[in-house]
Each structure stands twice: as C-alpha cells, then as structure tokens.
Amino acid sequence: MTRVAAIDCGTNSIRLLVADADPATGELAELDRRMTIVRLGQGVDRTGRLAPEALERTFAACREYAAVIKEHGAGHLRFVATSASRDAENRDEFVRGVRDILGVEPEVISGDQEAEFSFTGATRELAGHDRLPRPYLVVDIGGGSTEFVVGDDHVRAARSVDVGCVRMTERHLVADGRVTDPPSEERIAAMRADIEAALDLAERTVPLREARTLVGLAGSVTTVSAIAQELPAYDSSAIHHSRVPRERVREITEWLLRSTHAERAAVPSMHPGRVDVIAAGALVLLSIMDRIDAEEVVVSEHDILDGIAYHAASEAR
C-alpha cells in the first residue's frame, strides 16, 4: 500500500484526500477527507484576476493541509487546480504560493483533464452496480465550470463549459455588490438562458442524451440531496449514492430561487459557504436533467478528488 495525498483546488472550495492506495488495483482506503470554502474565484469572471483576499484564504487552507499531510506521512502529493486558476491573469502568484507552502507545483489542468479525473473518481465504484445502466453521464458542477463526461468503463466524450454556481451567481444574481434576495424573474430568466447556451455548447461534442444514468458530483448536487432527504446535518454516508428524482430537484430549485439568505442559511445541512451560490448550482443541475429527460440523479461523494488520488497511486508504482 502507498500513502498518497490529493488536493483539488476549485473556484469555490479546496479539498484534501489522504488515502492508502493499492497501486496495482487503484483501491483507496480513506484516512482523511476535508473541504474548505475559500472562494478562490471571487471576482475572476469580472476582473480576470485572483483577488488578494481570495489568495490568502486559499493559502491559509494550504497551510492547514500541509500539516495534515505531514501528520499522516503521505509520501506522494498531487495538487490539481481547476477553473478559476486556469482563467486568471495572475495565476503565477497562485502557483508560487502553493509551491512555497506544499512543496509541489500545482497542475493547472485543462477542462478535458478535469472531466477525465471526475469520471474516474465517480464511476470506479459503480462497476458493481449492475442495476445502473450505461453509458453514464457524469456531471461535475463546480464553482466556475461544469464538466460533462459520457462513458462506460472509459471516457467516450468530455467537455467543460463555463457555467458554475459561483460564476452564474456573480454574473446574474449580484446587484450593488450583494446577492439579490430573492432574485427577480428577469435575472433568473437570464441565468437560465446562459445555462441553456452552455448545454448547447456541451452537446456539440458530448452526446448527453445517450446517457442512461446521470451521476452528479460536487457541492451543489450533494447539498440538493441533503435537502431532499431533510437531513438534520450534512451526512456523507447518507448522500453518497443517494438518488434524487427530477421533480424533487425542481421543487428544491424553485424554493432556493425564491428564498432569502436567512432561509437558506437555516437549512441544517447547508454549508455556510454555499448559502449564496446554491440556487445557481441547483438550477444548473435541473437544467441538465430537463435537457436529457433524466428521471433521477445518482449523487456521488466521490469525484475529481478521488480521481486525482487514483492517478497519484498509479504514479507511485
């Protein structure tokens, strides 16, 4: 067994997984998994740059994670950075900071690479679920982008498009520096149109409608599942591989779009860092389900982070 660490730094959150991996099989025995909302993508869509305060929040999380990795004695670390750092003009400042703290160069990966990691992490466990028909459509709704991957055992087609919960919130739901509470019908309609245009773009290269099982990843999807189950607190074991019917997703999305900040914050399973962006993330999910006529979404807690760890294990061979 090889002890590996994987870090996924996205637009809204940064996450760490430390696991013992069998390099021959890629099987993971999880030792530590944690997530911190850092909102690295704050303002990137508008300014094209990573904000100083966003960088400092991210570096603070990196320092915490460095201590965890050292405590567990992980011998191999892979750090992957996604949408926000890929788009920013000052991403070199981000790269230097991560390297100084963790001793590794962050890989600012392409959207296609991001999609492949997500597919690996999400579907590796599903092979034994014969009741889930293939091909899978894996949808990873991040802060800045959404990845679409269709495949069976391997990726057949993938596409990353620039719609995510943070990007859509900042583009459509913010007025005078604050999230509108609740947004007007005009703002919601504009956001829907933006999402639909992105789905049109994704369909040019990914056969979304050929999928027979929709697998949803990342915080927007897992939070919708937690709300659907009316969990008294966020519970990964209850959320992982749960199934949420489309009409339940619609009910939740409509409520989130009509709700106030205080009402969303009062949801016991809601992470404070998702309160202002969850409505946009839920609308992305619902739009996808409507587009492909999916009756339900299978929710996975295993995603790009697990895919990164699988690849780290294979590199350690």
C-alpha angles and dihedrals in degrees: 000000000000122000110226137175127209128191125193113193111191137168096275107020144021118216137191131203123185114187144159107242133197102220091201096056103017091232114155130212104197117226103167133004123175142159134204126191106227101155091218089172093060106146096347093124089056103035104024089227138096109249117239092236091049090052092050092050089051094047090049089055090047090055090052091048092048089059092049092049091050092047091054094042096231108183100199127043128187118189118194124187123195143186107343096045090043092058102040125105092215097047090127088070089055092048093051093049094051092046092051093050103037103022095234134099111245112235108229094204130199123251090253092054090047090053093050093051090048093051093049093049095045102043106035091088094042095070090090093050098092090173090068107083122219150268098062125212107208113198119190109190106197133172098268105016144017123225122211119196128175119192149123112217090339137026114279099176136355139183135176119208129186101250118109136144096264096041093048092046094051093043099046114010103046123091125173090355095305135095109254110246102235108355123236121255088249092058092047091049091052091050091049090052091051091051093047091051089052091050089052088053093048092050091059090075107012120062094223095171094056090069118108098187124041114208116192124202141187137034101307092055096042091048091052088053092050090051091046090054092044090229115190088223137001107287117183093193092056093045099045109098092356117146124225120194117230094242090054089051088051093051092049094046093050091049092049092050091051097042131097126236090256093052093050092045089054092063102108095218095048118112109224090234092060099050095096099037104039095088092058092045092050091050090053089053094047092048090054092049091050092047095055095030092238114180092204144356122235106219120217128193087193112081142126091339091060090044090054090050092050089053092045088054092051090050090053092060 
